[in-house]
Amino acid sequence: MPRKRNTKEGSHSDQWVMLVQESAIDVPDKADCGPVFTRLRNPKTGTAALYFFNSGASQVYEVKAFDEEYRSWFIGQSVQHDGRLLFVTPLDPLFLILPYFIQANEKQGKFQPVDQVIKDEDFPRCSSILNCAKALQSLHHITDEKEICNRKFYKYNQEKTLGWLRKKAEQTVKALKNTSLSVGGGVQSSMLIRNKPVTEVTEEDYLRYAHGLLSDYIPADLSVELLKFLELPAVSTKTALGEPPSKKRKLSDKPVEAEEDYTKFNSDSKEKKPSKMTAAQKSLAKVDKSGMKNISTFFASRNKATTKST
């Protein structure tokens, strides 16, 4: 997909550097409004998250940030202190709609018009999701529908939702197989020290990986139900490839704990054993050192040298 780096002109606080499809930031001549960033409820956590609507809100995009500490951008003659790199990618609007139908079903448990379901006092812009292309036409994947007096009413259906998510998982598995991305217990990583050969990736590995990706876009309870629906066995508590913990290098924000006592290599060790002298060292030992100064005296502080002279 063609992408470009885009920066907004204006004050430093209104600038970002992002990778985005050109079609997402195009503004038609007669458009009522241009592309906008907005906060919506994250479908997994329920907390606020940043999303992006193109002109006319016909497509919603998720916004991911690559962030490193002590990072800035040079933009023209100025320094942009927000050093994040934003990735803006298309998102299926059904993932954002789904939590509202689940919540409505738990509270009312009845058929309702979609505009009564997709409303949120904390996130009033959530109604814009319904403007996305095929959002309303796709509701049958997660709901039952009734039409009364030319008006449609909807109610959440978990079985339909799980079937829709399974198709998503199958599509993800197909995409993973067409790439060189490693999945499963045999993931090649420089953070592991292996003493066993890498096992072949199975269909279960792909499906479990796809489940993990989808779980980032659905509530936790539904993720558990999807795991059962996909007939995936429970994850083993054993470490990857059956290797003992001592064979793994730790990856965390804490210092790596050494498995061996490295203090024996310290130069000030008291129990250091004398080593045999080489021929060059023996020759140097026979040299007359009378009248020679230790090299450390040349680096003594001037104050100490003055004190000694007085």
Buried (B, 14 or more C-beta within 10 A) or exposed (E): EEBEEBEEEEEEEEBBBBBBBEEBBEEEEEEEEEBEBBBBBBBBEEEEBBBBBBBBBEBBBBBBEEEEEEEEBEBEEEEBEBBBBBBBBBBBBBBBBBBBBBBBBEEEEEBBEBEEBBEBEEBEBBBBBBBBEEBBEBBEBBBBEEEEEEEBBBBBBEEBBBBBBBEBBBEBBEEBEEEEEBBBBBBEEEEBEBEEEEEEBEEEBBBBBBBEEBBEBBBEEBBEBBBEBBEBEEEEEEEBBEBEEEBBEEEEEEEEEEEEEEEEEEEEEEEEEEEEEEEEEEEEEEEEEEEEEEEEEEEEEEEEEEEEEE
